[in-house]
Amino acid sequence: MTETEVLVVGGGPAGVISALTASKLGRKVILIDAKPYEEIGNKVCGDALNLAPATFLEEKLGLEKPHGEEVADYVEYLIFKTVKADFPIRGDGYVLNRHPFGQRLLKTAEDYGVEVRPETKAIKAITGTDVVKGAVVQDKKTKQTYEILARITIDCSGRNFQIRKTLPKDGFPLLEKTMEKRDVAVSYREIIKLKGEDHPYRNKIFLIYREEIPEPGYFWVFTKGSKRLNVGIGWFLEPRLRGMKERFWEVLHKYYYPPGSYEVEDKGGYTIPTRYPMTNAVVSGFLTAGDAAFHVNPLSAEGHGPALTAGYYAGKAASEAIEANDVSEKQLWRYNVDIMKHFGLSHTKVQLFTAALRRIKVSGVEFLLKRKILNQEQFIDLHAGKELGFFDKLKIGIKSFPRYDILLQVNKIVKGAQFFEKLFAEYPDNPDAYPTWQSQFDTKMEEIRGNQ
Ligand SMILES: Cc1cc2nc3c(=O)[nH]c(=O)nc-3n(C[C@H](O)[C@H](O)[C@H](O)COP(=O)(O)OP(=O)(O)OC[C@H]3O[C@@H](n4cnc5c(N)ncnc54)[C@H](O)[C@@H]3O)c2cc1C
């Protein structure tokens, strides 16, 4: 048995930043990961990271932004591409080499005093009455199982959400303990090196909507320097579709690079929990961040930046709770408030766009744009869940619009966004008021999603 103040499960971006933050703020932290030390931070990914979370971490923790070998390319534009049109938006960021970046964060966490236990797998939560007290873990080398008792446990185990899902079913009623299939995206990607000329996609990342790929899934082409590309495909797990790799190769070979014109340097597939964030991610003695808490953009499936950001808030909330000698749900609730403010509302609004796109399909979006019912900025605002000032104008525009299915979906986004803006402005500052708020949220969200 081991005792610590903070136990972090998972050394991906959410876990490493949670651990680093709590340790920097003076806490005794153990971080466990099922992987060997050298593999922590490595992951099959599109590798794109916005500048904003990197700047956030620099401001909050003094962490240097990605640099040197960690950066495969700098990004200036994100381009939404359909067959007939391109919609570029300015979007500063990086395409990373995730492994060295993750390893740097891990080593920095150690420099701040975090004890890293690699090849240590969390098996299940240890709980008392209404409180999480740590985890049963297994040393993968010796196969020995033992307990790590912690005042606060932070579940950052990604799609496994190993602690959250092993909480007693009949306890902790305010916390979701499952992950529905409809909220999981599947993806496959290859990193390719071109044999011939340099590619024309430097400093750009493309999200490509095509009829070969079921909406709201997409094909992506991300630059990794002049000769390398990270190319991939992703869509939702439900309804179950076969042939992901075949469709990936079909699109890659038909529209981009034929077989033989490139070498594959790396390949792999994985799943991504892709949904609006959990509206409560705490119970007494427990927090969860990153993929384990659905901190992923519900359309683009970007989760690296939100995981880093949420990791900071989780580490801070854990540290403050221990300092106050109060690890109750009420004390930790501040974490929920921070997440809801930072990206909770915007990701919820993106979920509306995702639901609409699934119904009107790519052809519907193209129709809206071709008829100038929606301009590029408005399309992007819809996608990003940003301000909705343009909707009044939009409403006038769509009055004469003959495609009533599209009209209906746009109206749903408008009304839904207005509803959630109001609801999030009233997000409770303590758990007592949460059930009423949650019931309003869930009812509206189900109405919008329907059977999706
Ligand atoms: C193919 C693909 C492409 C993607 N492209 C992008 C992109 O371009 N941009 C972007 O922002 N996001 C992208 N994402 C999403 C992004 O990778 C994740 O959102 C992000 O890594 C989440 O970080 P995390 O720390 O929550 O989880 P993870 O990075 O998954 O880390 C979880 C960690 O927990 C460990 N772990 C799991 N179970 C246990 C256990 N039981 N015990 C101990 N340790 C455990 C794992 O070993 C791992 O190290 C992509 C994902 C995929 C699959």
The ligand as an SDF file (V2000), in Angstrom:
LIG
                    3D

 53 58  0  0  0  0  0  0  0  0999 V2000
   -6.6430    9.0360  -34.6240 C   0  0  0  0  0  0  0  0  0  0  0  0
   -6.8040   10.2010  -33.7030 C   0  0  0  0  0  0  0  0  0  0  0  0
   -6.5630   11.4720  -34.1770 C   0  0  0  0  0  0  0  0  0  0  0  0
   -6.6620   12.5700  -33.3110 C   0  0  0  0  0  0  0  0  0  0  0  0
   -6.3180   13.7940  -33.7830 N   0  0  0  0  0  0  0  0  0  0  0  0
   -6.3090   14.8490  -32.9360 C   0  0  0  0  0  0  0  0  0  0  0  0
   -5.8180   16.1050  -33.3670 C   0  0  0  0  0  0  0  0  0  0  0  0
   -5.3260   16.2670  -34.4810 O   0  0  0  0  0  0  0  0  0  0  0  0
   -5.8710   17.1500  -32.5000 N   0  0  0  0  0  0  0  0  0  0  0  0
   -6.3610   16.9950  -31.2300 C   0  0  0  0  0  0  0  0  0  0  0  0
   -6.4090   17.9830  -30.4840 O   0  0  0  0  0  0  0  0  0  0  0  0
   -6.8160   15.8070  -30.7950 N   0  0  0  0  0  0  0  0  0  0  0  0
   -6.7850   14.7200  -31.5980 C   0  0  0  0  0  0  0  0  0  0  0  0
   -7.1840   13.5040  -31.1400 N   0  0  0  0  0  0  0  0  0  0  0  0
   -7.6770   13.3850  -29.7540 C   0  0  0  0  0  0  0  0  0  0  0  0
   -6.5320   13.4170  -28.7530 C   0  0  0  0  0  0  0  0  0  0  0  0
   -5.5870   12.4360  -29.0910 O   0  0  0  0  0  0  0  0  0  0  0  0
   -7.0650   13.1530  -27.3450 C   0  0  0  0  0  0  0  0  0  0  0  0
   -8.2050   13.9390  -27.1350 O   0  0  0  0  0  0  0  0  0  0  0  0
   -6.0380   13.4710  -26.2660 C   0  0  0  0  0  0  0  0  0  0  0  0
   -4.9100   12.6400  -26.3900 O   0  0  0  0  0  0  0  0  0  0  0  0
   -6.6760   13.2610  -24.8840 C   0  0  0  0  0  0  0  0  0  0  0  0
   -5.7100   13.3100  -23.8770 O   0  0  0  0  0  0  0  0  0  0  0  0
   -5.9350   12.4950  -22.5210 P   0  0  0  0  0  0  0  0  0  0  0  0
   -4.7880   12.8270  -21.6630 O   0  0  0  0  0  0  0  0  0  0  0  0
   -7.2890   12.7320  -22.0120 O   0  0  0  0  0  0  0  0  0  0  0  0
   -5.9220   10.9510  -22.9490 O   0  0  0  0  0  0  0  0  0  0  0  0
   -4.7970   10.0840  -23.6540 P   0  0  0  0  0  0  0  0  0  0  0  0
   -3.8940   10.9290  -24.4630 O   0  0  0  0  0  0  0  0  0  0  0  0
   -5.4990    8.9790  -24.3290 O   0  0  0  0  0  0  0  0  0  0  0  0
   -3.9490    9.5070  -22.4420 O   0  0  0  0  0  0  0  0  0  0  0  0
   -4.4740    8.5520  -21.5570 C   0  0  0  0  0  0  0  0  0  0  0  0
   -3.3340    7.8810  -20.8390 C   0  0  0  0  0  0  0  0  0  0  0  0
   -3.8770    7.0110  -19.8420 O   0  0  0  0  0  0  0  0  0  0  0  0
   -3.1740    5.7990  -19.8560 C   0  0  0  0  0  0  0  0  0  0  0  0
   -4.0930    4.7750  -19.3440 N   0  0  0  0  0  0  0  0  0  0  0  0
   -5.2320    4.3120  -19.9010 C   0  0  0  0  0  0  0  0  0  0  0  0
   -5.8090    3.3940  -19.1150 N   0  0  0  0  0  0  0  0  0  0  0  0
   -5.0260    3.2820  -18.0260 C   0  0  0  0  0  0  0  0  0  0  0  0
   -5.0970    2.5020  -16.8410 C   0  0  0  0  0  0  0  0  0  0  0  0
   -6.1020    1.6480  -16.6210 N   0  0  0  0  0  0  0  0  0  0  0  0
   -4.1130    2.6360  -15.9140 N   0  0  0  0  0  0  0  0  0  0  0  0
   -3.0770    3.4800  -16.1160 C   0  0  0  0  0  0  0  0  0  0  0  0
   -2.9490    4.2400  -17.2310 N   0  0  0  0  0  0  0  0  0  0  0  0
   -3.9210    4.1470  -18.1540 C   0  0  0  0  0  0  0  0  0  0  0  0
   -2.7800    5.5910  -21.3120 C   0  0  0  0  0  0  0  0  0  0  0  0
   -1.6580    4.7270  -21.4130 O   0  0  0  0  0  0  0  0  0  0  0  0
   -2.4680    7.0060  -21.7450 C   0  0  0  0  0  0  0  0  0  0  0  0
   -1.1030    7.3360  -21.5620 O   0  0  0  0  0  0  0  0  0  0  0  0
   -7.0850   12.3970  -31.9680 C   0  0  0  0  0  0  0  0  0  0  0  0
   -7.3480   11.1090  -31.4970 C   0  0  0  0  0  0  0  0  0  0  0  0
   -7.2000   10.0140  -32.3510 C   0  0  0  0  0  0  0  0  0  0  0  0
   -7.4500    8.6410  -31.8020 C   0  0  0  0  0  0  0  0  0  0  0  0
  1  2  1  0
  2  3  1  0
  2 52  2  0
  3  4  2  0
  4  5  1  0
  4 50  1  0
  5  6  2  0
  6  7  1  0
  6 13  1  0
  7  8  2  0
  7  9  1  0
  9 10  1  0
 10 11  2  0
 10 12  1  0
 12 13  2  0
 13 14  1  0
 14 15  1  0
 14 50  1  0
 15 16  1  0
 16 17  1  0
 16 18  1  0
 18 19  1  0
 18 20  1  0
 20 21  1  0
 20 22  1  0
 22 23  1  0
 23 24  1  0
 24 25  2  0
 24 26  1  0
 24 27  1  0
 27 28  1  0
 28 29  2  0
 28 30  1  0
 28 31  1  0
 31 32  1  0
 32 33  1  0
 33 34  1  0
 33 48  1  0
 34 35  1  0
 35 36  1  0
 35 46  1  0
 36 37  1  0
 36 45  1  0
 37 38  2  0
 38 39  1  0
 39 40  1  0
 39 45  2  0
 40 41  1  0
 40 42  2  0
 42 43  1  0
 43 44  2  0
 44 45  1  0
 46 47  1  0
 46 48  1  0
 48 49  1  0
 50 51  2  0
 51 52  1  0
 52 53  1  0
M  END
$$$$
